[in-house]
Amino acid sequence: MRTIVLGGGIVGVTTAYYLAKDGHEVTVIDRQDTVGQEATAVNAGLIAPAHCFAWASPAAPKMLIKSLFGEKTSIRVKPTLSPRFLWWGLQFLRECTSSRARINTLAKLELSEYSQRKLVEIATTEGIEYDGVNQGLVYLYRDEAELELGLMKMELLTSHGQKLERLSIEELARIDPAFAGAGDTIVGAIHAPNDASGNSEKYSRNLMARCKELGVEFKFGITAEKFLQKDGHITGLVTDHGTMTADNYVLALGVGSPFLSRSVGQDIPVYPAKGFSVTIDITNKAAAPTLGGVDEKTLVAWSPMGDKLRISSTAQFSGYDKSHKPSDFDNILNTARELWPDAADWDTARMTAGLRPMTPDGPPIIGKGPKHDNLYYNTGHGHMGWTMASGSSAMLADIIAGRTPEVSTEPFKVRSIRK
Ligand SMILES: Cc1cc2nc3c(=O)[nH]c(=O)nc-3n(C[C@H](O)[C@H](O)[C@H](O)COP(=O)(O)OP(=O)(O)OC[C@H]3O[C@@H](n4cnc5c(N)ncnc54)[C@H](O)[C@@H]3O)c2cc1C
């Protein structure tokens, strides 16, 4: 079976891996000059089932209204009349009930747990190095009441098998000495011992090398423009370098996916949420965090990646623009300076922005679409794509092979932006 995988982010590369293992003749195409250069290159590095809460929740509408009035909330919207954003936003608001938030969170939890196992399985069997840290993540609180609320919120996950424990500031400092001096700022933390972190760009690059040994061809500098179709069958992929053909096509273009699916009448509900991210060289190892985590007040997330730290924050719905200005990084750098003042020379942080491919409900889109017998989807992984990629790709390979996936596919079925 000849299969073209569109997109060489973490989702496309893990898809290529599983399909090659199943004996497909795989070609991956990407507009960049290597794999993992867009959302995959900027994420905070968390592999975090305990961070899988759906963004569409009863608290979200209030936050969005505040952001429209200029408040610096963690989810922000720049008003736009883009019909796609309005349709997407309508679906997002419909998902903001407590029962929908619970259903969506549990679907993401199940996929995240499965995916984490698959991520480690690939890394172990194929010898993939990715700066992995497997001693858990810490969720920090600056206020007792917020910590109590955090523990209550986490009950949904603990009642479904996640292990989470409350830490005093002294206990936190024992598992990560970087917090020994943080007693004035932090009142305590929740430790998720089964969460982890790592560098998804490095993972993608090293897995690409293994995929090449399995016969996968990677073609870079190619932009996919549209599909050709006849009678419910994709007959070709038009690119800026000519038309390519295969038996099957897998759409894994992150925020670029809807442009291609719309060319054949399937408007999937994926829309970008911009996030800001810095990478910095650690200059004082003793003062830098050894575990990744999230500051639940500022919503800044971080991971150690070898001799570097990656730190990110913010979700801004402002279209496809990836531009940024120095003040966009104030929240990240203020939080980092406060928590780990001596870990790095904070003026040397390398700043960038990336686009999370968000679905309105939260679960990604995985499987065959309703309109074409040879077009498959693996996209819309939102704020959790590093965590969910390996499991999503294993699930898609099972679907294509006609095997029953380990995780129910129902929450991930191909959806439309207008319903
Ligand atoms: C600031 C930030 C922090 C995050 N933190 C975390 C985290 O801590 N943990 C976590 O699990 N997830 C996190 N994420 C989410 C995660 O990074 C994404 O969900 C994941 O990278 C999506 O992978 P992808 O392969 O679908 O998309 P991408 O990595 O964006 O890959 C898509 C690929 O498609 C290519 N492409 C697009 N359009 C075209 C076209 N027309 N033709 C050819 N090529 C095209 C692009 O070049 C790109 O290589 C974060 C994201 C951001 C932005």
The ligand as a Gaussian input file, in Angstrom:
#p B3LYP/6-31G(d) Opt

LIG

0 1
 C        3.299000      27.100000      23.066000
 C        2.894000      25.643000      22.963000
 C        3.069000      24.811000      24.061000
 C        2.692000      23.468000      23.989000
 N        2.960000      22.637000      25.041000
 C        2.664000      21.315000      24.945000
 C        3.033000      20.429000      25.977000
 O        3.666000      20.805000      26.954000
 N        2.681000      19.113000      25.851000
 C        1.993000      18.638000      24.767000
 O        1.653000      17.454000      24.743000
 N        1.685000      19.455000      23.738000
 C        2.008000      20.764000      23.804000
 N        1.706000      21.620000      22.767000
 C        0.953000      21.091000      21.612000
 C        1.816000      20.333000      20.612000
 O        3.015000      21.006000      20.358000
 C        1.023000      20.171000      19.311000
 O       -0.264000      19.665000      19.559000
 C        1.733000      19.215000      18.376000
 O        3.043000      19.655000      18.113000
 C        0.974000      19.090000      17.068000
 O        1.729000      18.274000      16.226000
 P        1.389000      18.201000      14.694000
 O        2.363000      17.275000      14.082000
 O       -0.066000      17.962000      14.520000
 O        1.590000      19.715000      14.189000
 P        2.932000      20.482000      13.795000
 O        4.043000      20.171000      14.694000
 O        2.555000      21.927000      13.625000
 O        3.276000      19.834000      12.408000
 C        2.495000      20.101000      11.245000
 C        3.441000      20.037000      10.064000
 O        2.704000      20.253000       8.874000
 C        3.456000      21.087000       8.016000
 N        2.523000      21.767000       7.123000
 C        1.430000      22.498000       7.463000
 N        0.773000      22.887000       6.352000
 C        1.456000      22.383000       5.294000
 C        1.241000      22.370000       3.882000
 N        0.198000      22.991000       3.315000
 N        2.131000      21.710000       3.106000
 C        3.195000      21.059000       3.641000
 N        3.444000      21.023000       4.963000
 C        2.574000      21.679000       5.780000
 C        4.216000      22.020000       8.933000
 O        5.404000      22.478000       8.316000
 C        4.503000      21.119000      10.129000
 O        5.778000      20.518000      10.073000
 C        2.089000      22.969000      22.797000
 C        1.930000      23.801000      21.692000
 C        2.333000      25.131000      21.763000
 C        2.180000      26.008000      20.539000

